[in-house]
């Protein structure tokens, strides 16, 4: 066994360029996950992969490793992450493996791991790598594989939970990602008239990158919504756990403002707790409090979000990036989140009016500075040395979130790519520039990126 590259074992999953994340790596991850599964008395694991060109070979290698570890593999084949999560919960021992590069460039891929209903991340992921490097993974007899198709069961479960009461005209952009194989059929089955954009699964991503939080990627969706007179436009990332939304008038809804709309929906039913990641607007907390709920800022990352959702018994959790999880469904499933939104629109929710009702502020998009070194060490150094003269508080939940009376600034290291992530929000333009100046001074000599405001 060659040495496993430590750099691809990230905070939430295994991820990296396929020059590092090779079939051999996938095989050994399968062997190690299988060993851990059997140690926890877990025998069956669901396995799926997205539509990337490198995925089939990685999935085959992963299956071989699992089988040699003695695991019963329930193989979905090419599928989106929501179906993998559903299969893990209902057709395996609450365990699943998803081969996906999500929203990363085509030359990347990744492995998301769930065992016994818990995401394997952080220290547990590093322990998995160490177990592989120790080279003490015996071959165990008894591993078998079976093909399963869970779409019909998933659709039936979604229909039991969500009802769209009147037909809606919908435009769907899947960016040639894995959700394209099921999303049009699913939303037609829910009663929508669907116009498809780039729903053919193609790992070359020939039209645009499958990341719905990048404005440029939604331009054709917006144009089609306006041209068709559609009620709504929705977009998914490469594996279907991120959601983007365009209103009937062409407004693109940022993830944190979409979270506020979802909060209005769930808090109208009962009071409770809402979680938002540190990149999200401070308006989330203000809005939730106004609606009679409580809220909490949490670290960015789908694994943190789902774990905290269960621990805190929150009604809802969401991120600026477009990940959303609802209590009862419990996972970041963008198909489900879209269905919940469509159900609300079908009974009269006017998204444009709702957006106008939310607290207003100026905010940058997520800004990124490429790094050659370790981002987390850089952030620690900034935290130790930087001064923020007009700040009222600094949170260290995930990087540095610097709070001001009239806004906030964020400096954090990405856990998935070698970049420093920045974000600024303020009540008005002068405050935005002041906060920018303080952040720029803190990160000097790194260049502050150009930006526009929402």
C-alpha positions as CSV (number, residue, x, y, z in Angstrom):
1,X,0.0,0.0,0.0
2,X,1.4,3.4,-0.9
3,X,1.0,6.2,1.6
4,X,-2.4,7.9,1.7
5,X,-2.1,11.7,1.0
6,X,-3.0,13.4,4.3
7,X,-4.0,16.6,2.5
8,X,-7.2,15.1,1.1
9,X,-8.6,14.3,4.5
10,X,-10.5,17.5,5.1
11,X,-12.7,18.8,8.0
12,X,-15.9,17.3,6.6
13,X,-14.9,14.6,4.1
14,X,-12.2,13.2,1.9
15,X,-11.7,15.6,-1.0
16,X,-9.1,16.6,-3.5
17,X,-7.9,16.5,-7.1
18,X,-8.2,13.0,-8.7
19,X,-4.4,13.0,-9.0
20,X,-4.4,12.5,-5.2
21,X,-7.8,10.9,-4.7
22,X,-7.1,7.8,-6.7
23,X,-9.0,4.5,-6.9
24,X,-6.3,3.0,-4.6
25,X,-7.2,5.7,-2.0
26,X,-10.9,4.9,-2.4
27,X,-10.2,1.2,-2.0
28,X,-8.3,1.7,1.3
29,X,-10.9,4.1,2.6
30,X,-13.5,1.4,1.9
31,X,-11.4,-1.2,3.8
32,X,-11.0,1.1,6.8
33,X,-14.7,2.2,6.8
34,X,-15.7,-1.4,6.6
35,X,-13.5,-2.3,9.5
36,X,-15.0,0.5,11.6
37,X,-18.5,-0.5,10.6
38,X,-18.1,-4.1,11.7
39,X,-16.5,-2.9,15.0
40,X,-19.8,-0.9,15.5
41,X,-21.9,-4.0,14.6
42,X,-22.9,-2.2,11.3
43,X,-23.2,-4.8,8.4
44,X,-24.8,-2.9,5.5
45,X,-23.6,0.4,3.9
46,X,-25.3,2.3,1.0
47,X,-23.0,3.4,-1.8
48,X,-23.6,6.0,-4.5
49,X,-21.7,8.4,-6.7
50,X,-22.3,11.6,-8.7
51,X,-21.9,12.1,-12.4
52,X,-18.2,13.1,-12.5
53,X,-16.0,11.3,-15.0
54,X,-13.8,9.9,-12.2
55,X,-16.7,8.7,-10.1
56,X,-17.4,5.2,-11.6
57,X,-13.8,4.0,-11.1
58,X,-13.7,5.5,-7.5
59,X,-17.0,3.9,-6.7
60,X,-15.9,0.5,-8.0
61,X,-12.7,0.7,-5.9
62,X,-14.6,1.7,-2.8
63,X,-17.0,-1.2,-3.3
64,X,-14.1,-3.6,-3.6
65,X,-12.6,-2.3,-0.3
66,X,-16.0,-2.6,1.5
67,X,-16.5,-6.2,0.2
68,X,-13.0,-7.2,1.4
69,X,-13.9,-5.8,4.8
70,X,-16.9,-8.0,5.0
71,X,-19.6,-5.4,4.4
72,X,-23.0,-5.8,2.7
73,X,-23.0,-3.1,0.1
74,X,-26.3,-1.6,-1.1
75,X,-25.3,0.1,-4.4
76,X,-27.4,2.8,-5.9
77,X,-25.0,3.5,-8.7
78,X,-25.1,7.1,-10.1
79,X,-27.4,9.1,-7.7
80,X,-27.6,12.4,-5.9
81,X,-26.7,12.8,-2.3
82,X,-30.3,13.1,-1.0
83,X,-31.0,9.6,-2.4
84,X,-27.9,8.3,-0.8
85,X,-28.9,9.7,2.6
86,X,-32.4,8.2,2.2
87,X,-31.0,4.8,1.3
88,X,-28.6,4.9,4.2
89,X,-31.5,5.6,6.6
90,X,-34.1,3.2,5.2
91,X,-32.2,0.5,3.4
92,X,-28.9,0.2,5.3
93,X,-27.7,0.4,8.9
94,X,-28.0,4.2,8.9
95,X,-24.7,4.2,7.0
96,X,-23.7,5.4,3.6
97,X,-20.8,6.5,1.4
98,X,-21.2,9.2,-1.4
99,X,-18.5,9.6,-4.0
100,X,-18.9,13.3,-5.0
101,X,-16.9,16.4,-5.8
102,X,-20.0,18.4,-5.0
103,X,-19.5,22.0,-6.3
104,X,-15.7,21.6,-6.8
105,X,-14.0,21.8,-10.3
106,X,-14.3,18.8,-12.6
107,X,-10.8,17.5,-11.8
108,X,-11.8,17.1,-8.1
109,X,-13.8,14.4,-6.4
110,X,-14.6,13.4,-2.8
111,X,-16.0,10.9,-0.4
112,X,-18.7,11.7,2.2
113,X,-19.0,9.1,5.0
114,X,-21.9,8.3,7.3
115,X,-21.8,5.5,9.9
116,X,-24.7,4.8,12.2
117,X,-26.3,8.1,11.3
118,X,-23.3,10.2,12.2
119,X,-21.0,11.9,9.6
120,X,-17.4,10.8,9.9
121,X,-15.5,14.1,10.0
122,X,-12.8,16.0,12.0
123,X,-10.8,13.8,14.4
124,X,-12.8,10.7,13.3
125,X,-11.7,11.2,9.7
126,X,-8.1,11.6,10.7
127,X,-8.3,8.4,12.8
128,X,-9.6,6.7,9.7
129,X,-6.5,7.8,7.8
130,X,-4.2,6.7,10.6
131,X,-5.9,3.3,10.6
132,X,-5.2,3.0,6.9
133,X,-1.5,4.0,7.3
134,X,-1.1,1.4,10.1
135,X,-1.8,-1.2,7.5
136,X,-3.7,-3.5,9.9
137,X,-6.9,-4.1,8.0
138,X,-7.7,-7.8,7.7
139,X,-9.7,-9.2,4.8
140,X,-13.0,-10.5,6.1
141,X,-15.3,-13.0,4.4
142,X,-18.9,-12.4,3.9
143,X,-19.0,-9.2,1.9
144,X,-21.8,-9.0,-0.8
145,X,-23.2,-6.3,-3.1
146,X,-26.7,-5.7,-4.3
147,X,-28.2,-3.1,-6.6
148,X,-31.0,-1.0,-5.2
149,X,-33.2,1.8,-6.5
150,X,-34.8,4.0,-3.8
151,X,-36.3,6.8,-6.0
152,X,-39.9,5.5,-5.7
153,X,-39.6,5.2,-2.0
154,X,-38.0,8.6,-1.7
155,X,-40.7,10.2,-3.7
156,X,-43.4,8.5,-1.7
157,X,-41.8,9.7,1.6
158,X,-41.5,13.3,0.2
159,X,-45.1,13.3,-0.9
160,X,-46.3,12.2,2.6
161,X,-44.4,15.1,4.1
162,X,-44.9,17.9,1.5
163,X,-48.0,18.7,-0.5
164,X,-48.1,21.2,-3.4
165,X,-51.7,22.3,-3.5
166,X,-51.9,23.9,-6.9
167,X,-49.8,23.5,-10.1
168,X,-46.7,25.7,-10.4
169,X,-44.6,26.6,-13.4
170,X,-41.1,25.8,-12.5
171,X,-37.7,26.1,-14.2
172,X,-34.9,23.7,-13.0
173,X,-31.2,24.1,-13.6
174,X,-29.1,21.1,-12.6
175,X,-25.9,22.3,-14.2
176,X,-25.4,18.8,-15.7
177,X,-25.0,17.4,-12.1
178,X,-26.4,14.2,-10.7
179,X,-29.7,15.8,-9.5
180,X,-30.6,16.1,-13.2
181,X,-31.3,12.3,-13.3
182,X,-34.3,12.7,-10.9
183,X,-35.3,16.3,-10.2
184,X,-37.5,16.9,-13.3
185,X,-39.4,13.6,-12.7
186,X,-39.7,14.3,-9.0
187,X,-41.2,17.8,-9.4
188,X,-43.5,16.7,-12.2
189,X,-44.7,14.0,-9.8
190,X,-45.4,16.7,-7.2
191,X,-47.6,18.5,-9.7
192,X,-45.3,21.1,-11.3
193,X,-45.0,22.1,-14.9
194,X,-41.2,21.8,-15.4
195,X,-38.8,23.5,-17.9
196,X,-35.4,21.8,-17.8
197,X,-32.1,23.5,-18.1
198,X,-29.0,21.2,-18.2
199,X,-30.5,18.2,-16.6
200,X,-28.5,15.8,-18.7
201,X,-25.8,14.4,-16.4
202,X,-22.4,15.2,-17.9
203,X,-19.2,15.2,-15.9
204,X,-17.6,17.7,-18.3
205,X,-20.1,20.4,-17.0
206,X,-20.2,21.9,-20.5
207,X,-22.7,24.7,-19.7
208,X,-21.8,26.2,-16.3
209,X,-20.3,25.0,-13.1
210,X,-22.9,23.3,-10.7
211,X,-22.6,25.8,-7.9
212,X,-25.9,27.7,-7.4
213,X,-24.4,30.3,-5.0
214,X,-22.3,31.8,-7.8
215,X,-24.5,34.5,-9.4
216,X,-23.1,34.0,-12.9
217,X,-24.3,30.3,-12.7
218,X,-27.9,31.5,-12.3
219,X,-28.1,34.0,-15.1
220,X,-29.7,31.6,-17.7
221,X,-32.0,30.3,-15.0
222,X,-33.1,33.9,-14.3
223,X,-33.6,34.7,-18.0
224,X,-35.7,31.5,-18.5
225,X,-37.9,32.2,-15.5
226,X,-38.6,35.7,-16.9
227,X,-39.1,34.4,-20.4
228,X,-41.4,31.6,-19.4
229,X,-43.3,33.6,-16.8
230,X,-42.5,30.8,-14.3
231,X,-43.5,30.9,-10.6
232,X,-40.0,30.0,-9.5
233,X,-36.5,28.9,-10.7
234,X,-34.4,26.4,-8.7
235,X,-30.9,25.3,-9.1
236,X,-28.8,22.5,-7.6
237,X,-25.2,21.8,-7.1
238,X,-23.3,18.8,-8.5
239,X,-24.7,16.3,-5.9
240,X,-28.0,17.9,-4.8
241,X,-27.3,19.1,-1.3
242,X,-27.1,22.9,-2.2
243,X,-30.1,24.9,-3.4
244,X,-30.3,28.1,-5.3
245,X,-33.6,30.0,-6.0
246,X,-34.7,32.7,-8.4
247,X,-38.1,34.4,-7.8
248,X,-40.7,35.0,-10.5
249,X,-39.4,38.6,-10.9
250,X,-35.8,37.3,-11.4
251,X,-34.4,38.0,-7.9
252,X,-31.7,35.6,-6.9
253,X,-32.0,34.8,-3.2
254,X,-28.8,34.5,-1.2
255,X,-28.6,31.4,1.0
256,X,-28.9,33.3,4.3
257,X,-32.0,35.2,3.1
258,X,-33.5,32.0,1.9
259,X,-32.9,30.6,5.4
260,X,-34.8,33.6,6.8
261,X,-37.8,32.7,4.6
262,X,-37.6,29.1,5.7
263,X,-37.5,30.3,9.3
264,X,-40.7,32.3,8.7
265,X,-42.3,29.1,7.4
266,X,-41.4,26.8,10.3
267,X,-41.8,29.4,13.1
268,X,-45.3,30.1,11.9
269,X,-46.1,26.6,13.0
270,X,-44.4,26.6,16.4
271,X,-41.7,28.4,18.3
272,X,-38.2,26.9,18.3
273,X,-34.5,27.2,17.5
274,X,-32.8,28.1,14.2
275,X,-29.1,27.5,13.4
276,X,-27.1,29.6,10.9
277,X,-23.5,29.4,9.9
278,X,-20.9,32.1,10.7
279,X,-20.9,33.3,7.1
280,X,-24.6,34.2,7.3
281,X,-26.1,37.6,7.9
282,X,-26.6,38.9,11.4
283,X,-30.2,39.6,10.1
284,X,-30.9,35.9,10.6
285,X,-30.7,36.3,14.4
286,X,-32.7,39.6,14.3
287,X,-35.5,38.1,12.1
288,X,-35.8,34.8,14.1
289,X,-36.0,36.8,17.4
290,X,-38.7,39.0,15.8
291,X,-40.7,35.9,14.9
292,X,-40.5,34.6,18.5
293,X,-37.7,32.0,18.0
294,X,-34.2,31.6,19.2
295,X,-31.1,31.3,17.1
296,X,-27.4,30.3,17.2
297,X,-24.3,30.8,15.0
298,X,-22.5,27.6,14.3
299,X,-19.3,26.6,12.3
300,X,-19.7,26.3,8.5
301,X,-19.9,22.7,7.3
302,X,-22.7,20.2,6.5
303,X,-21.5,17.8,9.2
304,X,-21.5,20.5,11.9
305,X,-24.9,21.6,10.8
306,X,-26.6,18.2,11.0
307,X,-24.9,17.2,14.2
308,X,-26.0,20.5,15.9
309,X,-29.5,20.2,14.5
310,X,-29.9,16.9,16.4
311,X,-28.1,18.0,19.5
312,X,-30.1,21.2,19.9
313,X,-33.4,19.9,18.7
314,X,-33.5,22.9,16.4
315,X,-36.4,23.2,13.9
316,X,-34.1,24.3,11.0
317,X,-30.5,24.8,10.1
318,X,-28.9,26.6,7.1
319,X,-25.9,28.0,5.5
320,X,-25.0,30.9,3.2
321,X,-23.8,28.2,0.7
322,X,-27.4,26.9,0.3
323,X,-27.3,23.8,2.6
324,X,-30.6,23.5,4.6
325,X,-31.7,20.8,7.0
326,X,-35.2,20.6,8.5
327,X,-36.1,18.8,11.8
328,X,-37.7,15.4,10.9
329,X,-35.9,15.1,7.6
330,X,-32.6,15.8,9.3
331,X,-30.2,16.0,6.4
332,X,-29.1,18.7,3.9
333,X,-31.3,17.7,1.1
334,X,-31.9,20.4,-1.6
335,X,-34.6,18.5,-3.3
336,X,-36.6,18.4,-0.1
337,X,-35.8,22.0,0.7
338,X,-37.0,23.0,-2.8
339,X,-40.2,21.0,-2.3
340,X,-40.9,22.8,1.0
341,X,-40.5,26.1,-0.7
342,X,-42.7,25.2,-3.6
343,X,-45.4,24.0,-1.2
344,X,-45.4,27.4,0.6
345,X,-45.5,29.2,-2.8
346,X,-48.5,27.0,-3.8
347,X,-50.5,28.3,-0.8
348,X,-49.8,32.0,-1.5
349,X,-46.2,32.8,-0.3
350,X,-45.0,35.7,-2.4
351,X,-41.2,35.4,-2.4
352,X,-40.6,38.9,-3.7
353,X,-42.9,40.4,-1.0
354,X,-41.2,38.3,1.6
355,X,-37.8,39.4,0.6
356,X,-38.9,43.0,0.8
357,X,-40.2,42.4,4.4
358,X,-36.8,41.1,5.6
359,X,-34.3,43.4,7.4
360,X,-32.3,45.1,4.7
361,X,-28.5,45.6,4.7
362,X,-25.5,45.8,2.4
363,X,-23.3,42.7,2.1
364,X,-20.6,41.3,-0.1
365,X,-20.7,37.8,-1.6
366,X,-18.3,35.3,-0.1
367,X,-14.9,36.6,-1.0
368,X,-11.9,34.3,-1.5
369,X,-8.1,34.8,-1.5
370,X,-6.1,31.9,-2.8
371,X,-3.4,30.6,-0.4
372,X,-0.3,28.6,-0.8
373,X,0.1,27.7,2.8
374,X,-2.1,26.6,5.7
375,X,-5.1,28.8,6.1
376,X,-6.0,27.9,9.6
377,X,-2.5,28.8,10.9
378,X,-2.8,32.1,9.1
379,X,-6.1,32.9,10.8
380,X,-4.6,32.0,14.2
381,X,-1.8,34.5,13.4
382,X,-4.3,37.2,12.4
383,X,-6.3,36.6,15.6
384,X,-3.2,37.0,17.7
385,X,-1.9,40.2,16.0
386,X,-4.7,42.1,14.4
387,X,-6.6,45.1,15.9
388,X,-10.2,45.9,15.0
389,X,-10.6,49.4,16.5
390,X,-14.4,49.8,16.1
391,X,-15.4,46.2,16.9
392,X,-17.8,45.4,19.7
393,X,-17.1,41.7,19.9
394,X,-15.1,38.9,18.2
395,X,-16.4,35.3,17.9
396,X,-14.0,32.4,17.4
397,X,-16.7,29.8,16.6
398,X,-15.2,29.3,13.1
399,X,-12.3,31.7,12.2
400,X,-12.9,35.3,13.2
401,X,-16.3,36.9,13.1
402,X,-15.8,40.5,14.1
403,X,-19.0,42.1,15.2
404,X,-19.7,45.8,15.0
405,X,-22.6,48.0,16.0
406,X,-23.5,48.5,12.4
407,X,-22.3,45.2,10.7
408,X,-19.8,42.4,10.8
409,X,-16.7,41.1,9.1
410,X,-15.6,37.5,8.7
411,X,-12.1,36.0,8.2
412,X,-11.9,32.2,8.1
413,X,-10.0,29.5,6.3
414,X,-11.9,27.3,4.0
415,X,-12.0,23.6,5.1
416,X,-12.4,22.4,1.5
417,X,-10.1,24.5,-0.7
418,X,-6.8,26.4,0.0
419,X,-8.4,29.9,0.3
420,X,-9.0,32.5,2.9
421,X,-12.7,33.4,3.0
422,X,-13.9,36.9,3.8
423,X,-17.4,38.5,4.1
424,X,-18.6,41.9,5.1
425,X,-22.1,43.2,6.0
426,X,-23.1,46.6,7.1
427,X,-26.1,48.9,7.6
428,X,-24.8,51.4,5.0
429,X,-22.0,52.0,2.5
430,X,-19.7,54.0,4.8
431,X,-19.8,51.3,7.5
432,X,-19.0,48.7,4.8
433,X,-15.9,50.6,3.7
434,X,-14.8,51.1,7.3
435,X,-15.1,47.4,8.1
436,X,-13.3,46.6,4.9
437,X,-10.4,48.8,5.9
438,X,-10.1,47.1,9.3
439,X,-10.1,43.6,7.7
440,X,-7.7,44.7,5.0
441,X,-5.3,45.9,7.6
442,X,-5.6,42.6,9.5
443,X,-4.8,40.4,6.5
444,X,-2.1,42.6,5.0
445,X,0.0,42.0,2.9
446,X,-2.6,39.8,1.3
447,X,-4.6,41.7,-1.4
448,X,-8.1,42.5,-0.5
449,X,-10.4,41.2,-3.3
450,X,-12.6,43.4,-5.4
451,X,-16.3,43.0,-4.7
452,X,-19.8,44.2,-5.3
453,X,-22.6,44.4,-2.7
454,X,-25.9,42.7,-2.6
